[in-house]
Amino acid sequence: MTSGTTGTTTVTPDMAAWPPLDDDKRAPGRQLLDWAAVGDGPRLCLVRGAEGSGKSTLLAWLLAGTVGRPGLTVHATVPSEGLTTESFAWELGRQLGYGPLSPDRLIDQVAADDRPLLLLVPDLHRAGAGPADLPSAAPGSLVTELLEPLLAIPHVRAAVEVGGAGLLARDGDIEVVDLGEGGQGNGISQPAYADLVAAVPRTADGRPDWAQAPDTVRGRVLDAALRAEDQGAAVRGLLADPGFLVHGSATALTATLADERIPVPGRLREVWRRAAPELTAYHTDSAERAALLHAAAVDTDADLTEYLRPLARQHWWSAVWARPALSVSALAPVPGEQRHVLVAEATGRLRTYDVESGEALGMPPSSVYPGTVRPLSVAPRDARSALLLDRSDALLPLVTEDDPTAAFALERIAEHHGSAALAEEESLVTALGSGGTRRPYAVVGDRGGTVHVWSLGEYQDVPRSCRVHEQPVTAVTCVDTADGLTLTFSAGADGSVRLWETSSEPMPVPVQQRPHRTTALAAADTSAGPVLAVAWSDGEVHLWHVLSGRVRVLPWLRDCDALALTPGGLLVIGNRAGLSAVRLRLDGLWEQ
């Protein structure tokens, strides 16, 4: 019989459908499974017992039995050993589909999420990291700062491993699964720093080779350094070693660098803070960790940037430049100018940038562009004119007085959609995009789910239009291919991304569907064929090889509000916190 609940009606779980348990674990396993299946029982289940009694194994058993089986869903499992409140919140946010969030934002997001959530929290009694005299080193901080506020939300339930400690012991209705005093040993030994360092191989010039160090050493050596009685020398040595920054425990480094009393080289604390939410996401590939840390260091810490660049360039993506002080609301490649991208700043100012160097090149000349406009999207016709989607949902032409042809074409597009919106609310413009390597296009999406494609290189009285979505369009882009196709990509409010080749009908199914909002789209015809970049509200950026359907996920360090992709494989990413460029290795991008 399937397990689960519908409303307040409980479906009794069939324990035989779960993996087998030893005889001494069957009774607590039955108790845990019954608790998980009863939706209206106690919302907190504490799994207690001595070291080695099988607490973590029991939670893993519960999780394993739910995989691929309807009725009982575990929404997130966050092993807590070595995690602080912040790093726990990042991981829980990722697993719940929000992306890494601060504890306060996570609590707000969970409160607004209407799903009944079931969480598993192994090893709470081992939570905490960093200097022992700080609250973050003890599991109690995670309890008071995050777990208790989460458990105060009525639709949250959690099974939590607490060892023999009094964590989360409180008055009220709770379930307790007690595995007793059986087990082996009384705790985890704490090796000395010198012993751990002695196990690290050395390079030819005598430096620690962290890439070849045992995983247990890399994971525990910083904690051991914090315990060493050497006036902090061991900790300072590790933080000054870029090799350790790439290979050491990201959660331990995050907790240690949060202590402002510890001196660090250069601007490491600022760089690490920027990269930490993504570095703690279980990235085991050293080149990817180097790429993430390098991306955070570009234009912030020159020495760290130079050290990490060779390793970062071995990865399939690496940062080229960054403008962290530039607040960006929209961007798009300038047609006919392969090295130029048009950027709309949050203040409304428009400026072109060189995509290879990140240097500002100037502002488009215009006597028509009003300073009160705040573009949400831009579709350039050339370096001097563009169509803008203003925050007022109006399309506006950006033109110069000496180019009547551009003015006529762009004003016609703005007039067409303005009149349609006045006549029918479903025609209100909700998205604007651009595209075209060989000729410029503007792509318009509306509230009714229709996508309209306009040529900006020649006059059109009406666009090519097709209703592609059942819900409002949230992002659009297009690309013209070498064989004469015009591929239009659009995202809907329901999390679907669709492909429409403008000479035929749209594909019957989305190319991708996720329970997240698409924040930006960009496409280009590259040496590897057409490529689509999709940014999502959970922080992921997906790179699609259109002809094969293969995809790679680019882990990025911050939200993405705007994208531009060049035929040479340079991806420009913008948001309110800055503008960055990433070089994609197109020859190996989709190799697994």
C-alpha angles and dihedrals in degrees: 000000000000118000128229144076136271110198103313095331110109122213110208110237118237102230090195088070090063124078114279120271132205113261094254090054099048096085096049089042090054090048093050093046093048090050092050092050096049106084096187099046128091110325094213125060118185117204107204135179147113125291109289095015092122103258096139091042090056093052090047089051091054091049094047092054093055096054110111092355120111124224104046118058128185104203098192140003116195117181102212104201109127094000126128125205090269099047090044089053092050093053095044090049091052093050093047090052099250098105122236109326135177114257093257094048091046092054090050092048094049091048089054093046109096095203118109098240126210115195132188117205113186121189099013088155088062095051122120136070142190132051111359095231093061123086091235089069092067128069091231091077092058089049097051098035100045121356097054093047089049092050089051088066106093098224096051122096126177140186106207130189108219105166112214094317125111094244114148089002103151144142116275142060110326136148119231123200105191118193092184130218099313121117139079127291132353102256148324116300118235110225120212120257093239092055093051094047090049088062093058115099118233132232122236090269093050101259121136110269099216092176089067097039119115114264092239091056094048090049098048108028097088092052088050091049090054089056094047116110097226103108090262097302094130093051093048090049093054094046091051092053110088089195090062091047088059098043107025126094107292093204092051091047091049092053094045095048089051087070104090091197092072112086116229133190119258115328095326094133092057093044094048092047089056094049101035100091090058098034090059092056095097097267104171097173106098092206090055092048088049090049091052095047091043090052090053092048098049110112090001110065112020097189095050090045092055093046094050098040098086093050093042091053090059088067124083090253134029135172118256103185141341138205101196096175094056114100107209129194101169142001140177138171115264109241113241092016107087094186099044132088126184112227127194111204123211089253089060095253116139121213136164121232134195106246094209097052105017091233119151111244104184146278125289110257112245139150093187102056109102117218093226093067117107107192118215092184137010134205110189120208091190138322092297106040139039145160115246132200106212125207086251087068091248125131111229130187120230106203142146125240092241096057108068092163093061091043092053094048097045095042089052091056093047091047093048095054095038091055092045092052091051091052097044130017091214088066094062108128113248102166141026127190140163140212146149128122094197100030130010123255136184117209119200126193125193142200092262093060097256123139120209123196120203128185110228093190096064135024118270123183092200132012130239101261136186134168101239102162137044090216135044117298113246103181138009140183139156142201132200114218131215091253093058102262124137109211116195122195123194138175126214132209088252092067096258124137115202137190124218122181099204096224092056142031121293118265109274094233132038118264084226137005123190134164089245138084119258109233101184144000132200133171139185139175101241136177086270092051130260113346127192123201117201124188119200135201091246089065099258123131114203122201114203125197094213100203096050101028092231117147138196125194116225110206107219131192101230144012118299119221099163138024138190126181126195126208088246092062101258111144116201115201125193139181140144090287099055152299123274139174125215126194114221120206096224093185093063103019098113099032110120 
